[in-house]
Amino acid sequence: MERKEGWHVLYVKYRHESKVYKELTEKNIEAFLPMAVSIRKWSDRTKKIQIPLFPSYVFVHIKSNRDFHDVLTVDSGCSYLSFGGEYGTVSPKEIQQIKFLVEGEDFSDVQIGRVLPQIGDKLKIEYGELSGLECEVFRIDNQHRISVRLSSLRQDISAVVPLSYLSNKTENTFAKA
């Protein structure tokens, strides 16, 4: 895979986002961890807490080969997010928009949500060995694994495909993250 300069998404261990962010900034690597306020209710109290807007993700700005490799030496940092054999990047404009949303005083209750395909949706596989094939969703196991039926060969074949590999047949409406 070819490394590109710019903003990348680092996949980190669950609930280690703040630790990784702190370690990256101590290494003088520009990083961004968007946080959102969440209201948690217990039987005896209610509390506002800060949680990562994108669980298990920290955004890092890569400026050199050294930065690229130093990021991977951070404890609890697992890997860069990649799609179809290429490292995923985020545009500076998208980073600015996320910063505006989480840091702006005019916005509250910022949340992310995944738009999962529905059973019966006709989709297209965009990456991997099955790239280009059309399929139909017949089971949704979780946010990362979708069971699809391939009928293009006039055979009923099913496979479990990562959600990030799928797109709407007419336009790409599903997030690739």
C-alpha positions as CSV (number, residue, x, y, z in Angstrom):
1,M,0.0,0.0,0.0
2,E,1.2,3.5,-0.8
3,R,1.4,6.0,2.0
4,K,0.0,9.4,1.3
5,E,0.6,12.6,3.2
6,G,-2.4,14.2,4.9
7,W,-4.9,13.2,7.5
8,H,-5.2,9.5,8.2
9,V,-7.4,7.5,10.5
10,L,-5.6,5.4,13.1
11,Y,-7.6,2.5,14.5
12,V,-6.9,2.0,18.2
13,K,-7.9,-0.4,21.0
14,Y,-11.4,0.2,22.4
15,R,-11.5,2.9,25.0
16,H,-7.8,3.8,24.5
17,E,-8.5,6.9,22.2
18,S,-7.5,9.5,24.8
19,K,-4.3,7.7,25.8
20,V,-3.2,7.3,22.1
21,Y,-4.1,11.0,21.4
22,K,-2.0,12.1,24.4
23,E,1.0,10.0,23.4
24,L,0.8,11.2,19.8
25,T,0.8,14.9,20.9
26,E,3.8,14.1,23.2
27,K,5.7,12.8,20.1
28,N,4.8,16.1,18.4
29,I,2.6,14.4,15.8
30,E,-0.5,16.4,15.0
31,A,-3.5,14.5,16.1
32,F,-7.3,15.1,16.4
33,L,-9.7,13.3,18.7
34,P,-13.2,14.7,18.3
35,M,-15.1,14.4,21.6
36,A,-18.8,14.7,22.2
37,V,-20.8,15.2,25.4
38,S,-22.9,12.2,26.4
39,I,-25.4,12.2,29.3
40,R,-25.3,9.0,31.4
41,K,-28.0,8.2,33.8
42,W,-27.7,6.0,36.8
43,S,-30.4,5.2,39.4
44,D,-28.9,7.9,41.8
45,R,-27.5,10.5,39.5
46,T,-27.1,12.0,36.0
47,K,-23.7,13.0,34.6
48,K,-22.3,14.6,31.5
49,I,-19.2,12.9,30.2
50,Q,-16.9,13.4,27.2
51,I,-16.8,10.4,24.8
52,P,-15.0,10.0,21.5
53,L,-17.3,10.9,18.6
54,F,-15.7,8.1,16.5
55,P,-15.0,5.2,18.9
56,S,-11.6,3.5,18.3
57,Y,-10.5,6.2,15.8
58,V,-7.9,8.9,16.2
59,F,-7.1,11.2,13.3
60,V,-3.4,11.9,12.6
61,H,-1.8,14.4,10.2
62,I,1.1,12.6,8.4
63,K,3.8,14.9,7.1
64,S,6.6,12.4,6.5
65,N,7.6,8.8,6.4
66,R,8.9,9.1,9.9
67,D,5.5,10.4,11.2
68,F,3.8,7.5,9.4
69,H,5.9,4.9,11.2
70,D,6.2,6.7,14.5
71,V,2.4,6.7,14.8
72,L,2.4,2.9,14.7
73,T,4.8,2.7,17.6
74,V,2.2,4.2,20.0
75,D,0.9,1.8,22.6
76,S,-2.7,0.7,21.8
77,G,-2.4,2.0,18.2
78,C,-3.4,-0.9,16.0
79,S,-3.3,0.1,12.3
80,Y,-4.3,2.7,9.8
81,L,-7.7,2.4,8.3
82,S,-7.5,1.1,4.7
83,F,-10.0,0.3,1.9
84,G,-9.3,-1.9,-1.1
85,G,-5.6,-1.9,-0.6
86,E,-5.2,1.9,0.0
87,Y,-4.8,3.8,3.2
88,G,-7.9,5.9,3.9
89,T,-7.4,9.6,4.0
90,V,-9.7,12.4,5.3
91,S,-9.6,15.8,3.6
92,P,-8.5,18.9,5.5
93,K,-12.0,20.3,4.8
94,E,-13.7,17.3,6.5
95,I,-11.4,17.7,9.5
96,Q,-12.3,21.4,9.7
97,Q,-16.0,20.6,9.5
98,I,-15.7,18.0,12.3
99,K,-13.8,20.5,14.4
100,F,-16.4,23.1,13.8
101,L,-19.2,20.7,14.9
102,V,-17.5,19.5,18.1
103,E,-16.0,22.8,19.1
104,G,-18.7,25.2,18.1
105,E,-20.9,26.6,20.8
106,D,-24.0,26.7,18.5
107,F,-24.2,22.9,18.3
108,S,-25.2,20.4,20.9
109,D,-25.8,16.7,21.1
110,V,-23.5,15.9,18.2
111,Q,-23.7,12.1,17.4
112,I,-22.6,9.8,14.6
113,G,-24.9,7.2,13.2
114,R,-24.3,4.5,10.7
115,V,-26.8,4.1,7.9
116,L,-26.9,0.3,7.6
117,P,-28.4,-1.2,4.5
118,Q,-31.7,-2.9,4.9
119,I,-32.6,-6.6,4.2
120,G,-33.5,-6.7,0.5
121,D,-31.3,-3.8,-0.6
122,K,-29.5,-4.2,-3.9
123,L,-25.9,-3.2,-3.5
124,K,-22.6,-3.4,-5.4
125,I,-19.3,-4.8,-4.0
126,E,-16.6,-2.2,-4.5
127,Y,-13.5,-3.8,-3.1
128,G,-11.8,-7.2,-2.9
129,E,-12.0,-10.3,-5.1
130,L,-15.8,-9.8,-5.6
131,S,-15.4,-6.2,-6.7
132,G,-18.0,-5.2,-9.3
133,L,-20.6,-7.8,-8.5
134,E,-24.1,-6.8,-7.6
135,C,-25.7,-8.5,-4.5
136,E,-28.8,-8.5,-2.3
137,V,-28.6,-8.1,1.5
138,F,-30.3,-11.0,3.3
139,R,-28.9,-10.7,6.8
140,I,-27.2,-8.0,8.9
141,D,-24.9,-9.6,11.4
142,N,-23.6,-6.3,12.9
143,Q,-22.2,-2.9,11.7
144,H,-19.2,-4.6,10.1
145,R,-20.5,-7.8,8.6
146,I,-23.3,-8.0,6.1
147,S,-24.5,-11.3,4.5
148,V,-25.3,-10.9,0.8
149,R,-26.7,-13.1,-1.9
150,L,-25.0,-13.1,-5.3
151,S,-27.2,-14.0,-8.2
152,S,-25.2,-12.8,-11.1
153,L,-24.0,-16.3,-11.9
154,R,-27.6,-17.6,-11.9
155,Q,-26.6,-19.5,-8.7
156,D,-27.7,-18.6,-5.2
157,I,-24.3,-17.9,-3.5
158,S,-24.1,-16.2,-0.1
159,A,-21.1,-14.5,1.5
160,V,-20.3,-12.3,4.5
161,V,-18.9,-9.0,3.3
162,P,-17.5,-6.1,5.3
163,L,-19.9,-3.1,5.2
164,S,-17.1,-0.9,4.0
165,Y,-16.9,-3.0,0.8
166,L,-20.5,-2.2,-0.2
167,S,-22.1,0.7,-2.0
168,N,-25.5,1.5,-3.3
169,K,-25.8,0.5,-6.9
170,T,-26.7,4.0,-8.1
171,E,-24.6,6.1,-5.8
172,N,-22.3,5.6,-2.9
173,T,-24.4,6.4,0.2
174,F,-22.8,4.2,2.8
175,A,-19.9,5.5,4.9
176,K,-16.6,3.9,4.2
177,A,-15.4,3.8,7.8
